[in-house]
Amino acid sequence: MEALDDLMLKILIVCAIVSIIVNMVFEEGHRSTAWIEGGAILLAVIVVSGVTAWNDYKKEEQFIKLNEFNESKNNVGAIRKGVETIINFNDIKVGDIIQIKPGMNIPCDAILLRGSGVVTDESAMTGESVELKKGNLDLCLNKIEEFNETEGAEKGPHELPSPVLLSGTQIQTGEGWFLVTVVGKNSCVGKIMSKLNQEVEMTPLQEKLEQIANDIGLLGTYAAAITVIVLFIRFFIEQGAIGYNWEENIGDYLELWFRYLIVGVTIIVVAVPEGLPLAVIISLAYSVRKMLADKNFVKRLAACEIMGGANNICSDKTGTLTKNVMTVTNVWNGKDNHLDVEAEHIDASTVITEENARELFIQACACNSVGDIGNTNATEEAILKMINQFGVDFHKTRDEFLPEPFTRFQFTSRRKKMSTLLQNITDNENGHNQRLHTKGAAEIVLKLCTHYINEDGDKIELTDESKEDIIKNTIEKYAERALRTI
C-alpha cells in the first residue's frame, strides 16, 4: 500500500473510476468500449505502483541479506546460566556476561567484572574524545582511596577509572568480561534513539510532484468550473430566447445539465498527466539498476534522486573508501617478502627461512594479538589469518606461552604500541624464561630497537644510518602503496 501513497496516483484512481462510471452510464452507443479510457488510467496506476512495489521488495530482500551478513559479525562470546556460548547482540539479555573484544560497539549498559587495559571511547555519548580507563569495582574503589590519600593529586574528571560501560560507546583496547545490566529501549542509546524518531521527509522531487499535482488539480478544477458555468449561462440565454417548457422538457433539461457536468469532470481527468508518475518511477528504477551494477545497494527509490543531487561526498577516511577487510601483503626481514593473500596455504619457510627466527615471528603474531578471527579488529584479524595460512594453530601457541594470568600492555593512541609478556620460553640466550614482544607503529618501535634479525636468522645491529635507511626505503615505500606498516 505504500506504493499507492502518492497524491498524484490517488487523483488518477478517482479520475479513472469517475470516467468509467460516467462513460458506461451515458455512452449508450459505445458502451462496450466506454471503459477503455478509465481502464487505461487504472492500468498506468497499476504499472507505476507495481514497479515501485517490486523495486521495494527486491531492495528489502537485498538489505535483509546484507543485515544478516552484518549481524553475523556481531556475535560475541558470552556466559549465560553458567554455560559459555556465542550469541548475537540482538539476543543479549540482562544478566549475561559478555566477553570484551577491541573495537566492539557496546550494545547495552553494563558493569565491568574483569578486565585488563580496558579503554573506551565515549565520544558518541558525551562528545568528548578523551579515552576513558575502565576497571572492575574493587580496582576502582582502591584507586579512589589512593587518590584521596595522595596530597596534591590532580582531580580531573577522567583521572579515575570507572566500572560502568555505556551502550553506544566503543571498546578501544583491552580484554575482559562485563555483566549486562540494561538492554533495549531502557539503555542509554535506546533512550536517545526513542527521542530521535522522526517522520521521513519528502525529497525535493516528491515535493515538486506533489506541488504539480496540487496545481494541476486546482487548474483543472478552475477550468472545469468556468466551462460548466459558461455552458449553463449559454443554456439559459438560448433557452430563454425561445422559451422554457418545464413540464414537457424537464427530462431533456436534466440530461443536458448532467452532460455539462460530465464535460467538467472530463476536463479534470484530461488535465491530470497519468504518464508523469510512470516516467518518474521508470527513471528512478533505471537508476537503481545502474547503481546496483556498481555494487551500491539502494533501499528506497528516492535515494537515487538524493545521491544524484550530491556534488561532493565527505568521508572521515584520509581520501580513501575501503572494504574494511585487511590482509598481510608483505613481511620485511632484511628483504621484502610478498605474500599471496588469496592462497589458502603459505609455506612459512619461504618467508622466513631460518627456523628459530620463524618460530620467534610466529610467537609474536599469535601471542601479541587479541581476539580471534571474526571476533577482533581488522588489523589483528589480518595477522591471525596470516598465521592460519602458515598452517599454525595460534590457539595452541597462546596456550603454551600465555598461561593465565599473563601480563599485557594494551595498545593506546598515546603509546601507539602494545606489548605482551610470554612465559615458558626455553630458547632465550640469556637464560630467562620470559620474553616481551612489542608491536605498533613501525617508526616508533624501530626507534626502540638496537638489532634486527635478518632472513638468515643473524642478529644485525641497527645504527642511526640503517634506521633512516629502513624508514626511507621500506616504511615510507609501504606507506606510498597505502599499506599500514606494523
Order of alpha helices (4+ residues) and beta strands (2+ residues): alpha-alpha-beta-beta-beta-beta-alpha-beta-alpha-beta-beta-alpha-alpha-alpha-alpha-alpha-beta-beta-alpha-alpha-alpha-beta-beta-beta-alpha-beta-beta-alpha-alpha
